[in-house]
């Protein structure tokens, strides 16, 4: 079992939940599904196709940051799926937590649109992809995020991430 704190990030449809779950299983860690920490009001807004504001995301990010702290205090690893689209959101998640490793799932708009068109049962409508791209600030080199191309098979992505986690 590995120990570490990982945030799997990207726009809707990038595979955060799938890659996060596979990575958590491979590392023997819990997966924290970031969407589960949105308030009912945030879920209602997104379900209605209304993009969240920075203010809407404050309590959500704080709740996820608390869970990262809880995992560290317990000496447990944790994988979090969380869009973390802006640097300021990532800064909240890494504040005082230099050991948080971001995993950025990067893909083409065409592939993301294709994935979202086939997705069922998720509150986030594909119409919000444009708003997510509008605010997306890919991690800068100084953030040392691990970038994964979502065009690769999930098993390949996770195998590479596991290999990197071992060498951390």
C-alpha positions as CSV (number, residue, x, y, z in Angstrom):
1,X,0.0,0.0,0.0
2,X,1.3,3.4,-1.0
3,X,0.9,6.6,1.0
4,X,0.3,9.9,-0.8
5,X,-2.2,12.6,-1.6
6,X,-3.3,12.8,-5.2
7,X,-5.8,15.1,-6.9
8,X,-7.0,13.9,-10.4
9,X,-8.1,17.0,-12.2
10,X,-9.5,18.2,-15.5
11,X,-12.6,19.4,-17.3
12,X,-15.9,17.4,-17.3
13,X,-15.6,14.2,-19.4
14,X,-11.8,13.9,-18.9
15,X,-12.2,10.8,-16.9
16,X,-11.4,12.1,-13.4
17,X,-13.7,9.5,-11.7
18,X,-12.6,6.6,-13.8
19,X,-8.9,7.3,-13.5
20,X,-9.2,8.3,-9.9
21,X,-11.0,5.0,-9.0
22,X,-8.4,2.9,-10.9
23,X,-5.5,4.8,-9.4
24,X,-6.9,4.5,-5.9
25,X,-7.5,0.8,-6.3
26,X,-4.0,0.3,-7.8
27,X,-2.4,2.2,-4.8
28,X,-4.7,0.7,-2.2
29,X,-6.2,4.0,-1.2
30,X,-9.6,5.5,-0.8
31,X,-11.1,7.5,-3.6
32,X,-12.8,10.8,-2.7
33,X,-15.3,11.7,-5.4
34,X,-15.1,15.5,-5.3
35,X,-18.5,15.9,-6.9
36,X,-20.0,14.3,-3.7
37,X,-18.9,17.4,-1.8
38,X,-20.8,19.9,-3.8
39,X,-23.7,21.5,-2.0
40,X,-27.3,20.7,-3.2
41,X,-27.4,24.3,-4.5
42,X,-24.3,23.8,-6.6
43,X,-25.6,20.5,-8.0
44,X,-28.9,22.3,-8.9
45,X,-27.1,25.1,-10.6
46,X,-24.9,22.8,-12.7
47,X,-27.9,20.5,-13.5
48,X,-29.6,23.6,-14.8
49,X,-26.6,24.4,-17.0
50,X,-25.5,27.3,-14.9
51,X,-21.7,27.5,-14.4
52,X,-20.5,27.8,-10.8
53,X,-18.7,31.0,-9.7
54,X,-15.5,31.1,-7.7
55,X,-17.7,32.0,-4.6
56,X,-19.9,28.9,-5.3
57,X,-16.8,26.7,-5.2
58,X,-15.2,28.1,-1.9
59,X,-17.0,25.8,0.6
60,X,-16.6,22.8,-1.8
61,X,-12.8,23.3,-2.1
62,X,-12.5,23.8,1.7
63,X,-14.3,20.6,2.4
64,X,-12.0,18.7,0.0
65,X,-9.0,20.3,1.6
66,X,-10.2,19.2,5.0
67,X,-10.4,15.6,3.8
68,X,-6.8,15.8,2.5
69,X,-5.8,17.0,6.0
70,X,-7.7,14.2,7.6
71,X,-6.0,11.6,5.4
72,X,-2.6,13.0,6.2
73,X,-3.2,13.1,9.9
74,X,-4.4,9.5,9.8
75,X,-1.3,8.5,7.8
76,X,-3.4,7.3,4.9
77,X,-3.2,7.9,1.2
78,X,-6.1,9.5,-0.6
79,X,-7.0,10.0,-4.3
80,X,-9.4,12.9,-5.0
81,X,-11.3,13.5,-8.2
82,X,-11.8,17.2,-8.5
83,X,-11.9,19.6,-11.5
84,X,-9.5,22.1,-9.9
85,X,-9.7,24.1,-13.1
86,X,-8.0,27.3,-11.9
87,X,-4.7,27.8,-10.2
88,X,-6.4,29.5,-7.3
89,X,-8.5,26.4,-6.7
90,X,-5.4,24.2,-6.7
91,X,-3.8,26.7,-4.4
92,X,-6.6,26.1,-1.9
93,X,-6.0,22.3,-2.1
94,X,-2.3,22.6,-1.8
95,X,-2.1,25.3,0.9
96,X,0.1,23.9,3.6
97,X,0.1,20.6,1.8
98,X,3.2,20.4,-0.3
99,X,2.8,16.6,-0.6
100,X,-0.4,17.0,-2.8
101,X,0.3,15.7,-6.3
102,X,-1.9,17.0,-9.0
103,X,-2.7,14.7,-12.0
104,X,-4.0,16.7,-15.0
105,X,-6.1,14.7,-17.4
106,X,-5.7,16.6,-20.7
107,X,-7.6,15.9,-23.9
108,X,-8.9,17.5,-27.1
109,X,-12.3,19.2,-27.2
110,X,-13.5,16.7,-29.8
111,X,-12.7,13.7,-27.6
112,X,-14.3,15.4,-24.6
113,X,-17.5,16.2,-26.6
114,X,-17.7,12.7,-27.8
115,X,-17.4,11.3,-24.2
116,X,-19.9,13.7,-22.8
117,X,-22.4,12.9,-25.6
118,X,-22.3,9.3,-24.5
119,X,-22.5,9.9,-20.7
120,X,-25.7,9.2,-18.9
121,X,-26.8,9.8,-15.3
122,X,-24.5,12.6,-14.4
123,X,-25.8,16.0,-13.2
124,X,-23.2,17.9,-15.2
125,X,-24.6,18.6,-18.7
126,X,-22.3,18.6,-21.7
127,X,-23.3,22.3,-22.3
128,X,-21.0,23.3,-19.5
129,X,-17.9,22.1,-21.3
130,X,-17.5,25.5,-22.9
131,X,-17.6,27.3,-19.5
132,X,-15.1,24.8,-18.1
133,X,-12.7,25.5,-21.0
134,X,-13.2,29.2,-20.6
135,X,-11.9,29.2,-17.0
136,X,-9.4,26.3,-17.4
137,X,-5.9,27.3,-16.3
138,X,-3.7,24.2,-17.1
139,X,-1.1,23.7,-14.4
140,X,2.0,25.7,-14.8
141,X,5.5,24.0,-14.8
142,X,6.1,25.3,-11.3
143,X,3.1,23.3,-10.1
144,X,4.8,20.0,-11.1
145,X,1.6,18.3,-12.1
146,X,1.7,15.0,-13.8
147,X,0.0,15.4,-17.2
148,X,-1.8,12.5,-18.8
149,X,-3.3,12.4,-22.3
150,X,-6.8,11.1,-22.0
151,X,-6.6,9.6,-25.5
152,X,-4.5,6.8,-24.0
153,X,-6.3,3.7,-22.6
154,X,-7.2,4.1,-18.9
155,X,-5.0,1.1,-17.9
156,X,-2.0,2.7,-19.6
157,X,-2.6,6.1,-17.9
158,X,-2.9,4.4,-14.5
159,X,0.2,2.2,-15.0
160,X,2.2,5.3,-15.7
161,X,0.8,7.1,-12.7
162,X,1.5,4.2,-10.4
163,X,5.1,4.0,-11.7
164,X,5.6,7.7,-11.0
165,X,4.1,7.3,-7.5
166,X,6.6,4.6,-6.6
167,X,9.5,6.9,-7.5
168,X,8.1,9.9,-5.6
